Amino acid sequence: MHVKIIIGLILGIAWAFLSSYIGWNSFTINWIDPFGQIFIRLLKFIAVPLVLFSIISGVSGLSDISKLGRMGLKTLLVYLVTTVTAVTVGLLLVNFFKPGTFIDEQQRVKNRIEYEQWVTQTTGVGVKDGVSYLTDPAYRDVVEEVTSPEALERMQQEREQMIGSQLQTAEQSKETPPLQFLVDMVPENIILSISDNGLMLQVIFFAIFFGITLIMVPKKHSQPVIDFVNGINEVFLKMVDLVMKAAPFFVFALLAGVIAKMANTPAEVFEIFKSLGSYSVTVAVGLLFMIFIFYPLIITAFVRKLSYKKFFKSMSPAQFLAFSTSSSAATLPVTMECVEENIGVSKNVTSFVLPIGATVNMDGTSLYQAVAVIFLAQLHLVDLTLGQQLTIVLTATLASIGSAAVPSAGLVMLIIVLQSVGLNPAWIAIIFPVDRILDMLRTVVNVTGDATVSTLIAKSEGELLKS
Ligand code: ASP
């Protein structure tokens, strides 16, 4: 199966380039892309009921409830450790490679002056790091050019156009009270929670609560419900199987569509990569390190019988899907299937650990956010102190937990990380052009991370059935 998916993926990319070359882009968008959309919809509508029923079925099948609490704590702890590790890897790489310094010095001086201007405007006082290009006579010409009213307005307009809606979303989520996340986890109305893919944590909360209560009800009442839930769960699992049969074709359509919509000419692509290449490569190196070195190392260290090769073979359908959909939520049904059937983790563990992971554990996103923030600072000649870098560890961890499992969510939450160290949130516009591609890769990391952690938890709980 995974060979077929790879073929679909490669053909999709090839088709997109060919069709833009011969001017068939609109054909691709009108007649091929819709099938990619259908695929994502199919996966998404399966995800919520599958999470609901598989958690209820998993929890109600537990013989010992205290195991659930222990597993929950362990899961959250390991998720936290992997995320902090990912941010640290990102920070080390970006401080080592310094991708921001690859950019033309002249441009960076301009950026720095714009930054100082912005700080003065928003805080009323100048920058605090003791350097000021704005008042340095040596840069007077550049200062005049950069701070002319026309230049400022043009910059403002360009950025607002690109990121206006993202800024709004992040602004809304910034000013929330500290315990709001707990409040948000509890559903007000379960039907509403089920109908909104963004409220997955509420569905998880409900399902766990429902499952536990089910165990407390006399057998004669609970058994029919348990049988019913198990039956429905099987049906949804079968649906995943059926949809996946057509996955190679759907992946082809999805990638052809995504790339056709980018619709950049080769010259434009080259320009983008010239200025953002060093950044993209740094992010990619970090993400590939996580996928090919970090997770396999953990797996082989803790689960001896699961070899490097077997781990990838088991996970590859989910990984390719994560790459083509850029959404860990849409990939969730397939991740569950791969971890359960190929790696052999019991349903009790997957049904619980993976849905939580898809919503809160995003190692790829947090790594990328760390690299992006420091790169943007380097690009503006801003030196971040150790204290600020530690703040980034904290905020990138929280921001990745808060990111929804959908395309580009990480970019939106990056705004919060930038603000936490006093940088201009509008800078996300700078890395916007390469974001979709990096999003594909970081989603693979997010999904692989969830699978790794669930395998570890299963091993420690004696719930690894095969391998
Ligand atoms: N697309 C990612 C995911 O679904 C989130 C992100 O934008 O980083 O996992």
Boltz pocket constraint, residues with backbone or C-beta under 6 A from the ligand:
constraints:
  - pocket:
      binder: B
      contacts: [[A, 326], [A, 327], [A, 328], [A, 329], [A, 358], [A, 362], [A, 364], [A, 365], [A, 403], [A, 404], [A, 405], [A, 406], [A, 407], [A, 408], [A, 409], [A, 410], [A, 411], [A, 439], [A, 442], [A, 443], [A, 446]]
      max_distance: 6.0
